[in-house]
Amino acid sequence: MADIISIDKKLDLAKDKKSALIRRRKVLAVQKVFQCTHCALKCEKCGTQIEQDPEIGAKHRRDLRVPYNFCQACSEEYREYIERLKGKGDSDCYWHNEAWIDAWTKWIQYQSSVDRYIKSKEFKKLLDELKQTKPV
């Protein structure tokens, strides 16, 4: 009879494990969004590290016409994409075809989707819950 395990203790332990698992999932969900989409040191499109120009100073100065944190190459491509949408652009860049425009359009739609997710009431609720609970 000494080996009898209390059912209450067993239920509490299972509840604690489930609670810890849910918390880890919440933390990972938030980490994933911010680490994968909002790193200030990498290009949002291609993921390469953004180079620092010593003549500009320590901070990377973004082109105000480009609403994303891009490396120089992606920034130029974005501006070319906008020009192509206006019916202009460099005609020598024949590879900037309809499929290229479609890829840029879908990438921008994806970014908008991520932004909407971050601004959703459910994601904000998740952030509030994580702020209120103690770290595991």
C-alpha positions as CSV (number, residue, x, y, z in Angstrom):
1,M,0.0,0.0,0.0
2,A,3.0,2.3,0.4
3,D,3.3,2.6,-3.4
4,I,-0.1,4.2,-3.9
5,I,0.2,7.5,-5.8
6,S,-2.2,10.2,-5.0
7,I,-4.5,10.9,-7.9
8,D,-4.7,14.6,-6.9
9,K,-0.9,14.9,-7.1
10,K,-0.9,13.0,-10.5
11,L,-3.6,15.4,-11.8
12,D,-1.7,18.5,-10.6
13,L,1.5,17.3,-12.1
14,A,-0.2,16.7,-15.5
15,K,-1.8,20.1,-15.3
16,D,1.5,21.8,-14.5
17,K,3.2,20.0,-17.5
18,K,0.4,21.0,-19.8
19,S,0.5,24.6,-18.6
20,A,4.3,24.7,-19.1
21,L,4.0,23.3,-22.6
22,I,1.3,25.9,-23.5
23,R,3.5,28.7,-22.2
24,R,6.5,27.4,-24.2
25,R,4.3,27.4,-27.3
26,K,3.2,31.0,-26.6
27,V,6.8,32.2,-26.1
28,L,8.0,30.4,-29.3
29,A,5.1,31.9,-31.3
30,V,6.1,35.4,-30.2
31,Q,9.9,34.7,-30.7
32,K,9.3,33.4,-34.2
33,V,7.4,36.5,-35.3
34,F,9.9,38.9,-34.0
35,Q,13.1,37.0,-34.8
36,C,12.1,36.0,-38.2
37,T,10.4,39.2,-39.4
38,H,11.8,42.1,-37.5
39,C,15.6,41.8,-37.3
40,A,17.1,45.3,-37.8
41,L,20.5,43.8,-38.8
42,K,19.3,41.8,-41.8
43,C,17.5,42.5,-45.1
44,E,13.8,41.7,-44.8
45,K,13.7,40.3,-48.3
46,C,16.8,38.2,-48.8
47,G,18.0,37.8,-45.2
48,T,21.6,39.0,-45.8
49,Q,23.3,41.1,-43.2
50,I,22.8,44.8,-43.9
51,E,26.2,46.4,-44.5
52,Q,27.3,49.4,-42.6
53,D,28.8,52.2,-44.7
54,P,31.5,54.0,-42.6
55,E,30.9,57.2,-44.5
56,I,27.3,57.2,-43.4
57,G,28.1,56.5,-39.8
58,A,27.1,53.7,-37.4
59,K,23.4,53.7,-38.4
60,H,22.2,52.3,-41.7
61,R,20.3,55.1,-43.4
62,R,17.2,53.8,-45.2
63,D,15.8,55.3,-48.4
64,L,12.6,56.9,-47.2
65,R,10.9,55.7,-50.5
66,V,11.4,52.1,-49.3
67,P,9.1,51.1,-46.4
68,Y,11.2,48.0,-45.6
69,N,14.6,47.3,-44.1
70,F,16.4,46.2,-47.2
71,C,20.0,45.7,-48.2
72,Q,21.2,47.9,-51.0
73,A,20.4,45.4,-53.8
74,C,16.9,44.6,-52.5
75,S,16.2,48.3,-52.0
76,E,17.2,49.0,-55.7
77,E,15.0,46.1,-56.8
78,Y,12.0,47.4,-54.8
79,R,12.4,50.8,-56.4
80,E,12.5,49.1,-59.8
81,Y,9.4,47.1,-58.9
82,I,7.5,50.3,-58.1
83,E,8.7,51.9,-61.3
84,R,7.5,48.9,-63.3
85,L,4.1,49.1,-61.6
86,K,3.9,52.7,-62.9
87,G,4.7,51.5,-66.4
88,K,8.3,52.7,-66.3
89,G,11.5,51.0,-65.2
90,D,14.8,50.0,-66.8
91,S,14.0,48.2,-70.1
92,D,17.5,46.7,-70.1
93,C,16.6,44.6,-67.1
94,Y,14.6,42.1,-69.2
95,W,14.6,39.6,-66.3
96,H,12.2,41.9,-64.4
97,N,9.3,40.3,-66.1
98,E,5.7,39.5,-65.1
99,A,6.9,36.5,-62.9
100,W,9.4,38.8,-61.1
101,I,6.6,41.4,-60.5
102,D,4.4,38.7,-59.3
103,A,7.0,37.5,-56.8
104,W,7.5,41.0,-55.4
105,T,3.7,41.5,-55.2
106,K,3.3,38.2,-53.3
107,W,6.2,39.1,-51.0
108,I,4.6,42.4,-50.1
109,Q,1.3,40.7,-49.6
110,Y,3.0,38.3,-47.2
111,Q,4.5,41.2,-45.3
112,S,1.1,42.8,-45.0
113,S,-0.4,39.6,-43.7
114,V,2.3,39.3,-41.0
115,D,1.7,42.9,-40.0
116,R,-2.0,42.2,-39.7
117,Y,-1.3,39.2,-37.6
118,I,0.9,41.2,-35.2
119,K,-1.8,43.8,-34.9
120,S,-4.6,41.3,-34.4
121,K,-6.4,41.3,-31.0
122,E,-5.4,37.6,-30.4
123,F,-1.7,38.3,-30.9
124,K,-1.9,41.4,-28.6
125,K,-3.7,39.2,-26.1
126,L,-0.9,36.7,-26.3
127,L,1.7,39.4,-25.6
128,D,-0.3,40.7,-22.7
129,E,-0.5,37.2,-21.2
130,L,3.2,36.7,-21.5
131,K,3.8,40.1,-19.8
132,Q,1.6,39.1,-16.9
133,T,3.0,35.6,-16.2
134,K,6.3,34.7,-14.7
135,P,9.1,33.3,-16.9
136,V,9.6,29.6,-17.0
